[in-house]
Amino acid sequence: MVTNKNEFNKTKRVNLLGNLYLKITPVNGLELRSSFSPNMTNDQIGQYRGVWTKALQGTAAGATNNLKKDNYTDWVWDNIVNYKWSRSIHALDLTGVFSMQQSQTENMNGASKDLTYNSLWYNLQGGEMTTLTSGFRQSSLMSYLARVNYSLLDKYLVTASIRYDGSSKLADGNKWALFPSIAGAWRISEEAFLQGADWLSNLKIRISYGQTGNNTVNPYSTQGTISGSKYYSFGNNEVIGNLPNNLRNDQLGWERTSEYNIGLDYGFFNNRISGSIEYYNRLTKDLIMSRSVPTHLGYSSLKDNVGSVRNQGFELALNTENIRTKDFSWKTNFTLSYNKNEIVDLSFKEDLGVYSDQLAGMWGDYSNPWFIGQPIDINWNFRTIGVWQLGEEEEAAKYGQRPGQFRVKDFDKDGTINADKDRFIDGKRTPDWNGGMTNIFQYKDFDLSFHMYFQTGARMRNQFYVSWALENNNLNFNNLRKDYWTPENPSNTMAQPSNMGPYRE
């Protein structure tokens, strides 16, 4: 009889999350701080399935078991020295930071079958091993930071900083990088000529320039990992060897973003109306992305510093307190942003005109596809111009199609649809504009809020339509109502189900 009595599961988790903190103030204005924050998680999952269980149904020669262990350790050690000094109209704040952090993961997974007796998951070798894998991953980051803040009359503000980061994830010779920044601000509302403007609560202009780094890659992308055991023929013998799992990149370095920013913060009528307006120009060099490589290398992609991308635009924030009484308030927060993205340069580039007349005069990396001067996430598609109709059988047959199928444009008019020459830049997948509005109502101890947002300027694949159009949804569910082509309904917007043709991008 099948029973749960011969089935055992055990999950054990031990988690340690801590924060050790030390602060010393040896002299007035000088503060020394050190903190250590460990996070350790140990998971163990054991499973045992006897012969007469739902899993095996009495069909196996013996029981099965499985043991999985995952150990994760992460710690951050921050050391900060801060000195504050002020005199008369001057204020100075100096900060130095030394930081280290490390993440480490270890795992093991083992399973066996045909166990001769119930040893749960403590005797994997008691049967025939079916799975035995293990893994290890470690990465670390070390940082130095120096920063100075200066204030004059609490109206003129200057901040400058420099940081030096080293990442174990990057290639030898490229692990360390320097990132400077500087910013200034002017609190106009504190000036004497505006002291009588009771309606003005805050007015500040700020400008900044700075660099940041990104090292978001797998820890061993620069080394190349090795596969498990693989069998291959050597002469007349079958032997065991290993294969590289991925192409190594021994030149991979930091992704560096330089940004100029100018902004205006404002507040009116005791800050019942407040917000900010800012413009940014952000250039990212040595962008880290996976790029396609020739398949004859045995791999499809490589993590690399592929080129430079610019993002520029503006952001607007408006906060209003529409109603304020003793028991009731209504607040509104509105945001609007615009961003223009374009590729500035690529580490590998070629003349794109050789692939398509649509790209004449342009340079880029066609295989990815990345085109200089265009957004990084363009859609490189065929152009649908309707549906083949009855009476167009002869012309459709030239392209290997028939009535009811999507019709695409033959740009070079050579009588064939070419995978390169007959494509065009069909927009991009990220929006130009983003916006949202949140309204918050509060009455005594009760509150209600709702949020609305919008995006526009993007062209994306509609996965909802793909899943629920009649072409793909053959289950007993309702389908989307579309103006599908049929012999009796010569639609020119949607092809015939089960006959949409080869061009459906």
FENTAHU-V324954 format. One line per field, one symbol per residue. ss: DSSP state (~ for helix, > for strand, _ for the rest). phi: phi as a letter, one per 20 degrees, with the letter a starting at -180 (. if undefined). psi: psi as a letter, one per 30 degrees, with the letter a starting at -180 (. if undefined). Layout:
ss->???
phi->???
psi->???
This chain:
ss->___~~~>>>>>>>>>>>__>>>>>_____>>>>>>>>>>>>>>>>>>>>_____________>>>>>>>>>>>>>>>>>>>>>>>>>__>>>>>>>>>>>>>>>>>>>>>>>>>>________~~~_>>>>>>>>>>>>>>>>>>>>>>>>>___>>>>>>>>>>>>________>>>>>>>>>>>>~~~_~~~_____>>>>>>>>>>>>>>>___________>___>>>>>__>>>>>__>__________>>>>>>>>>>>>>>____>>>>>>>>>>>>>__>>>>>__~~~___>>>>>_>>>>>>>>>>>>>>>>>>___>>>>>>>>>>>>>>>>>>>___>>~~~__~~~___>>>____>>______>>>>>_>>>>_____~~~~~~_______>>>______________>>>>>>____>>>>>>>>>>>__>>>>>>>>>>>______~~~~~~_______________>_>__>____>_>__>______
phi->.fbefecccbccccccccbdcccccfcfndcdcbcccebccddccdcccffecffdlmeefafcbbccccccccbccdccdccdbbbledbccdccccccbbcbccbbbcbbclfebfdldebfffcefdbbcbbbbbbbccccbcbcdccdmlcdccccbbccdccffefgncfdbdcebbbcbceffefffdfeeffeebbcdcbbbacccccfcfgdfednedfffcebecmdddcdbccffbfecedfcfedddcdbcbcdbbcllmfcbrbcbdccddddlgebedfcgfffncdbbfbeeqccdcbrcccccccdfcbcfdcbcccdccbbccddbfebcfcbbffffebffdgndcrdffeecdfndgfcfedcfdfdpcfdfndgfffffdmcbgnegddfefeldnceefdfddbfdmbedffdcbabcdcdccledcbbbccbbcbodccfefffgfdfffdedeedfdfeceffbgecffddcffgmbenedcf
psi->kklffgkkkkkkkkkkjljkkkkkielkfkkkkkkkjljkkjkkkkkkjleileefggflfllllkkkkkkkkkkkjkkkkkkkkkkcgkkkjkkkkkkkkkkkkklkkkkllhkfljgbggieffajkfkjlllkkkllkkkkkkkkkkkjggejkkkklkljkkkffllkfgfklkjllkllljjefflefgffiffjekjkkkklklkllkhilkfgffeklklakkklkjbglklkalkkflkljggkakkkkkkkkklkklklihgfklalklkljjkklhkjlklklkfffglflkkljfakkkkkalkkkkkkjekjaefklkkkkkkklkkkkkkelkeklljfffekffgkgllajefekkkkfllfhljilljkgakklkfgeeeeffghllkflkklkjeghggljkfefglljialfklekkllkkkkkkjcgklkllkkllklgljlkjfeeefglfefjglhlklkjlikklefiikgfklkkghflfjg.
